């Protein structure tokens, strides 16, 4: 059984945290195309490394499968190589999250609305129901 947490948070602290989160959201959204381009470049480099690695280790190949497509004169060669994970080139990982436009707009609107309301209040602390609504953005 979980217990409710009862904490009173000062309104200026919540406003400052939401303003920081809004700035971070805008930065993340505007920089995601540059981050994606950087990731794709790293992924292309990794794919070339994988190809070179596979050719260098083809002598260890097992379960070789081929598929010739005469309609476009291509040959697909598929094979398995048993290897240690440490021998294999490391695939790049995304260190950012893609924020879709509709999600960005919704989050920005929610944070902006909360900031507008909190800046108009005379209350020294934020009540529990308001905190519950904005906690996902903090």
C-alpha positions as CSV (number, residue, x, y, z in Angstrom):
1,X,0.0,0.0,0.0
2,X,1.5,3.4,-1.0
3,X,1.1,6.5,1.1
4,X,0.5,10.0,-0.1
5,X,3.3,12.5,0.1
6,X,2.3,15.7,1.7
7,X,4.8,18.5,0.9
8,X,4.3,22.2,0.5
9,X,6.4,23.6,-2.3
10,X,7.1,27.3,-2.6
11,X,5.4,28.9,-5.7
12,X,8.6,30.8,-6.8
13,X,10.5,27.5,-6.8
14,X,7.9,25.8,-8.9
15,X,7.8,28.8,-11.3
16,X,11.6,28.7,-11.6
17,X,11.6,24.9,-12.2
18,X,8.9,25.2,-14.9
19,X,10.7,28.0,-16.6
20,X,13.9,25.9,-16.7
21,X,11.9,22.9,-18.1
22,X,10.3,25.1,-20.8
23,X,13.7,26.4,-21.8
24,X,15.1,22.9,-21.9
25,X,12.1,21.7,-24.0
26,X,12.6,24.4,-26.5
27,X,16.3,23.7,-26.7
28,X,15.8,20.0,-27.2
29,X,13.1,20.5,-29.8
30,X,15.2,23.0,-31.9
31,X,18.4,20.9,-31.7
32,X,16.9,17.6,-32.5
33,X,17.4,17.9,-36.3
34,X,21.2,18.6,-35.7
35,X,21.3,15.7,-33.2
36,X,19.6,13.4,-35.7
37,X,22.0,14.4,-38.5
38,X,25.0,13.7,-36.2
39,X,23.5,10.3,-35.2
40,X,22.8,9.3,-38.8
41,X,26.4,10.2,-39.8
42,X,27.7,8.1,-36.9
43,X,25.4,5.2,-37.9
44,X,26.6,5.4,-41.6
45,X,30.2,5.2,-40.3
46,X,29.3,2.2,-38.1
47,X,27.6,0.4,-41.1
48,X,30.8,0.8,-43.1
49,X,32.8,-0.6,-40.1
50,X,30.3,-3.5,-39.9
51,X,30.7,-4.3,-43.6
52,X,34.5,-4.2,-43.3
53,X,34.4,-6.3,-40.1
54,X,32.1,-8.9,-41.8
55,X,34.4,-9.2,-44.9
56,X,37.4,-9.5,-42.7
57,X,35.7,-12.3,-40.7
58,X,34.0,-14.1,-43.6
59,X,36.2,-17.1,-43.1
60,X,34.3,-17.8,-39.9
61,X,30.9,-17.6,-41.6
62,X,28.3,-20.3,-41.0
63,X,24.9,-20.9,-42.5
64,X,25.6,-19.0,-45.7
65,X,22.4,-18.1,-47.7
66,X,22.2,-16.5,-51.1
67,X,19.3,-15.0,-53.0
68,X,19.7,-13.8,-56.6
69,X,17.1,-11.4,-58.0
70,X,17.3,-11.6,-61.7
71,X,14.8,-8.7,-62.3
72,X,17.4,-6.2,-61.0
73,X,20.5,-8.4,-61.1
74,X,21.3,-8.3,-57.4
75,X,22.7,-11.0,-55.2
76,X,21.9,-11.0,-51.5
77,X,24.4,-12.9,-49.3
78,X,23.4,-13.6,-45.7
79,X,25.5,-15.4,-43.2
80,X,26.1,-15.9,-39.5
81,X,29.4,-15.3,-37.6
82,X,29.7,-16.5,-34.0
83,X,31.8,-13.8,-32.2
84,X,32.5,-12.3,-28.9
85,X,30.6,-9.0,-28.2
86,X,33.9,-7.3,-27.6
87,X,35.1,-8.1,-31.1
88,X,32.1,-6.4,-32.7
89,X,32.0,-2.7,-33.6
90,X,29.8,-0.8,-31.2
91,X,26.6,0.5,-32.7
92,X,26.0,4.2,-31.9
93,X,23.0,5.0,-29.7
94,X,20.8,8.0,-29.7
95,X,21.5,10.2,-26.7
96,X,18.5,12.3,-27.4
97,X,14.7,11.8,-27.6
98,X,12.7,12.7,-30.7
99,X,9.9,15.1,-29.8
100,X,7.1,15.2,-32.4
101,X,5.6,18.5,-33.2
102,X,2.2,17.8,-31.7
103,X,3.8,16.6,-28.4
104,X,6.1,19.6,-28.3
105,X,3.1,22.0,-28.8
106,X,1.0,20.2,-26.1
107,X,3.9,20.2,-23.6
108,X,4.7,23.8,-24.3
109,X,1.1,24.9,-23.9
110,X,0.7,23.0,-20.6
111,X,3.8,24.4,-19.1
112,X,3.0,28.0,-20.4
113,X,-0.5,27.7,-18.9
114,X,0.8,26.5,-15.6
115,X,3.4,29.3,-15.5
116,X,0.7,31.9,-16.3
117,X,-1.5,30.7,-13.5
118,X,1.3,30.4,-11.0
119,X,2.6,33.9,-11.7
120,X,-0.9,35.3,-11.1
121,X,-1.4,33.7,-7.7
122,X,-0.8,35.2,-4.3
123,X,-0.4,31.8,-2.7
124,X,3.0,31.2,-1.2
125,X,2.8,27.4,-1.8
126,X,1.5,25.3,-4.6
127,X,-1.4,23.0,-3.7
128,X,-1.3,19.2,-4.2
129,X,-3.8,19.1,-7.1
130,X,-1.7,21.6,-9.1
131,X,1.5,19.8,-8.3
132,X,-0.1,16.6,-9.5
133,X,-0.9,18.2,-12.8
134,X,2.6,19.8,-13.4
135,X,4.8,17.1,-11.8
136,X,5.3,15.3,-15.1
137,X,7.1,18.4,-16.4
138,X,9.4,18.9,-13.5
